[in-house]
């Protein structure tokens, strides 16, 4: 198992930046794919980005390409989501997710979920 704890959310204005962090508590981080989903008010959970820890392969949703970037720190067992040029449409609860294998972008492809961190972007 892996426990995921997100942090870094907050209230910002359109055009600002935020960096989210997710600390993964596991002895074998290299065998996991980690990433981020988000849930906007009144909408279903949406895939944002994922990264395979070993090999550093990344997968981005079209809605965030060029604005968001994912990175990792192996020593800290932490994955980061750098969010630039934020838009009001990015307002959502952001969830850190993990699975032992990358099985696509569906919610059901990720077995482990964090508690979420709120990102609010005002206009």
Residue pairs with C-beta under 8 A, 6 or more apart in sequence:
1 26
1 112
2 24
2 25
2 26
2 29
2 32
2 98
2 112
3 24
3 25
3 26
3 112
4 22
4 23
4 24
4 25
4 34
4 96
4 97
4 98
4 112
4 113
4 114
5 22
5 23
5 25
5 96
5 114
5 115
6 20
6 21
6 22
6 94
6 95
6 96
6 114
6 115
6 116
6 117
7 20
7 21
7 22
7 23
7 117
8 18
8 19
8 20
8 21
8 117
9 18
9 20
9 94
9 117
9 118
9 119
9 120
10 18
10 118
10 119
10 120
11 120
11 122
12 18
12 86
12 119
12 120
12 121
12 122
13 121
13 122
13 123
14 86
14 87
14 88
14 121
14 122
14 123
15 85
15 86
16 86
16 121
17 82
17 83
17 84
17 85
17 86
18 83
18 86
18 119
19 80
19 81
19 82
19 83
20 36
20 80
20 81
20 83
20 94
20 96
20 117
20 119
21 78
21 79
21 80
22 34
22 36
22 78
22 79
22 80
22 81
22 96
22 114
23 76
23 77
23 78
24 32
24 34
24 77
24 78
24 79
24 96
24 98
25 77
26 32
26 77
29 53
29 74
29 77
30 53
30 54
30 74
31 53
31 54
31 100
32 53
32 98
32 99
32 100
33 50
33 51
33 52
33 53
33 98
33 99
33 100
33 101
33 102
33 110
34 50
34 51
34 53
34 72
34 79
34 96
34 97
34 98
35 47
35 48
35 49
35 50
35 51
35 59
35 70
35 79
35 96
35 97
35 98
35 110
36 48
36 49
36 50
36 70
36 81
36 94
36 95
36 96
36 97
37 45
37 46
37 47
37 48
37 94
37 95
37 97
37 107
37 110
37 113
38 45
38 46
38 48
38 90
38 92
38 93
38 94
38 95
38 119
39 45
39 46
39 92
39 93
39 95
39 116
40 46
40 89
40 91
40 92
41 91
41 92
43 92
45 95
45 107
46 61
46 63
46 92
47 61
47 105
47 106
47 107
48 60
48 61
48 64
48 68
48 81
48 94
49 58
49 59
49 60
49 61
49 64
49 68
49 70
49 81
50 58
50 59
50 70
50 97
50 102
50 105
51 57
51 58
51 59
51 70
51 71
51 72
51 79
52 58
52 102
53 72
53 74
56 72
57 102
58 70
59 102
59 105
60 68
60 70
61 105
64 83
64 90
67 83
67 84
67 85
67 86
68 81
68 82
68 83
68 84
69 81
69 82
69 84
70 79
70 80
70 81
70 82
71 79
71 80
71 82
72 78
72 79
72 80
73 79
73 80
79 96
81 94
83 90
83 119
86 119
86 121
87 121
88 121
88 122
88 123
89 121
90 119
90 121
91 119
91 120
91 121
92 119
93 116
93 117
93 118
93 119
94 116
94 117
94 118
94 119
95 113
95 114
95 115
95 116
96 113
96 114
97 110
97 112
97 113
97 114
98 110
98 111
98 112
99 109
99 110
99 111
99 112
100 111
102 109
103 109
103 110
